[in-house]
Amino acid sequence: MSSESGFDPDVATWKQLADRLRQAIRSGRFAPGQRVPTELSLTQEFQLSRLTVRRALQQLRSEGLIVVVQSRGTFVRGEQDRVEVTLSKGDRAHSRMPDPEERRRLTLHEGEPVILVTRADGTVESYGAHRVTIVVG
């Protein structure tokens, strides 16, 4: 990434940084499993406040593009863990934040919502939101 920031003063800087990092991930410049530059290195490279960098990284986390592994760092999330869930007539899906037991059972990362699929027969399935693709069948 260039050390010349060139940020547009009419657009929130954190959004522009998130866009740049998102593009680096989607282009493969930051590969799945690769460590993302630290907050400190991004603040220095782009001459931004730590709060601005944190907001950008939080946005990417909420999109499921990166994951924070405690004591190890921030990494680009891999697509290999995704599962496809097909909804049939009468099935419903909704999301919410998990309780501590669900977080442990589903091995969810901090800030990752859970998707609950209620089948027409009343059974309920739960998935980490960043690992599931919902398909309407």
C-alpha positions as CSV (number, residue, x, y, z in Angstrom):
1,M,0.0,0.0,0.0
2,S,1.2,3.5,-0.8
3,S,2.4,5.8,1.9
4,E,0.7,8.6,0.2
5,S,-2.8,8.4,1.5
6,G,-4.8,10.5,-1.0
7,F,-8.0,10.3,1.0
8,D,-11.0,12.3,-0.2
9,P,-11.9,14.9,2.5
10,D,-15.6,14.6,1.6
11,V,-15.8,10.9,2.6
12,A,-15.2,9.5,6.1
13,T,-11.6,8.4,6.2
14,W,-12.3,5.2,8.0
15,K,-14.7,4.2,5.2
16,Q,-12.0,4.9,2.6
17,L,-9.4,2.9,4.5
18,A,-11.9,0.0,4.8
19,D,-12.5,0.2,1.0
20,R,-8.7,0.0,0.4
21,L,-8.3,-2.9,2.7
22,R,-11.4,-4.6,1.3
23,Q,-10.0,-4.2,-2.2
24,A,-6.6,-5.7,-1.1
25,I,-8.5,-8.7,0.3
26,R,-10.7,-9.2,-2.7
27,S,-7.8,-8.8,-5.2
28,G,-5.8,-11.5,-3.3
29,R,-3.2,-9.0,-2.2
30,F,-4.1,-10.1,1.3
31,A,-4.7,-13.9,0.9
32,P,-7.0,-16.0,3.1
33,G,-5.2,-16.8,6.3
34,Q,-2.7,-14.0,5.8
35,R,-2.1,-11.6,8.7
36,V,-3.6,-8.1,8.2
37,P,-1.2,-5.2,9.0
38,T,-1.4,-4.2,12.7
39,E,-3.4,-1.1,13.8
40,L,-0.1,0.6,14.6
41,S,1.4,-0.1,11.2
42,L,-1.7,1.2,9.4
43,T,-1.8,4.3,11.6
44,Q,1.8,5.0,10.6
45,E,1.5,4.1,7.0
46,F,-1.5,6.3,6.4
47,Q,-0.9,8.8,9.1
48,L,-4.3,8.2,10.6
49,S,-5.6,8.1,14.2
50,R,-5.8,4.7,15.8
51,L,-9.6,5.3,16.2
52,T,-9.9,5.7,12.4
53,V,-8.0,2.5,11.8
54,R,-10.0,0.6,14.4
55,R,-13.3,1.7,12.8
56,A,-12.1,0.5,9.4
57,L,-11.0,-2.8,10.8
58,Q,-14.3,-3.2,12.7
59,Q,-16.2,-2.7,9.5
60,L,-14.3,-5.4,7.8
61,R,-14.8,-7.7,10.8
62,S,-18.6,-7.0,10.6
63,E,-18.5,-8.0,6.9
64,G,-16.8,-11.2,7.8
65,L,-13.7,-10.4,5.8
66,I,-11.3,-10.5,8.7
67,V,-11.1,-12.3,12.0
68,V,-9.3,-11.4,15.2
69,V,-7.5,-14.3,16.9
70,Q,-6.7,-13.4,20.5
71,S,-3.0,-13.1,21.2
72,R,-2.2,-13.8,17.5
73,G,-3.5,-10.9,15.4
74,T,-6.0,-10.1,12.7
75,F,-6.2,-12.4,9.7
76,V,-8.1,-12.6,6.4
77,R,-10.9,-15.0,6.8
78,G,-10.8,-18.0,4.5
79,E,-13.7,-19.1,2.3
80,Q,-13.0,-22.8,2.8
81,D,-15.2,-22.9,6.0
82,R,-18.4,-21.7,4.3
83,V,-21.5,-23.9,4.2
84,E,-24.5,-23.5,1.9
85,V,-27.9,-23.7,3.6
86,T,-31.0,-24.0,1.4
87,L,-34.3,-22.6,2.6
88,S,-37.4,-24.4,1.4
89,K,-41.0,-23.3,1.5
90,G,-42.0,-22.6,5.1
91,D,-38.4,-22.3,6.4
92,R,-37.3,-19.0,8.1
93,A,-33.9,-17.5,8.9
94,H,-32.9,-14.7,11.2
95,S,-29.8,-13.5,12.9
96,R,-28.9,-12.3,16.4
97,M,-25.8,-12.2,18.6
98,P,-25.0,-15.5,20.2
99,D,-25.1,-16.3,23.9
100,P,-21.8,-17.5,25.5
101,E,-22.8,-21.2,25.1
102,E,-23.6,-20.8,21.4
103,R,-20.3,-18.9,20.9
104,R,-18.4,-21.8,22.4
105,R,-20.4,-24.5,20.6
106,L,-20.2,-22.9,17.2
107,T,-16.7,-21.6,17.7
108,L,-17.7,-18.1,16.8
109,H,-15.4,-15.1,17.0
110,E,-16.1,-12.0,18.9
111,G,-18.7,-9.9,17.1
112,E,-19.9,-12.7,14.9
113,P,-23.7,-13.1,14.8
114,V,-25.5,-16.5,14.7
115,I,-28.0,-17.4,12.0
116,L,-30.9,-19.4,13.2
117,V,-32.8,-21.4,10.5
118,T,-36.2,-22.6,11.6
119,R,-37.4,-25.4,9.3
120,A,-41.1,-25.8,8.4
121,D,-41.2,-28.8,10.8
122,G,-40.0,-26.7,13.7
123,T,-36.4,-27.9,14.0
124,V,-33.8,-25.2,14.5
125,E,-30.3,-25.1,13.0
126,S,-27.7,-22.6,14.0
127,Y,-24.7,-21.3,12.0
128,G,-22.0,-18.7,12.4
129,A,-23.1,-15.8,10.1
130,H,-19.8,-15.4,8.4
131,R,-19.6,-19.0,7.5
132,V,-23.0,-19.5,5.8
133,T,-24.5,-18.7,2.4
134,I,-28.3,-18.8,2.4
135,V,-30.0,-20.1,-0.7
136,V,-33.7,-19.9,-1.3
137,G,-34.7,-23.2,-3.0
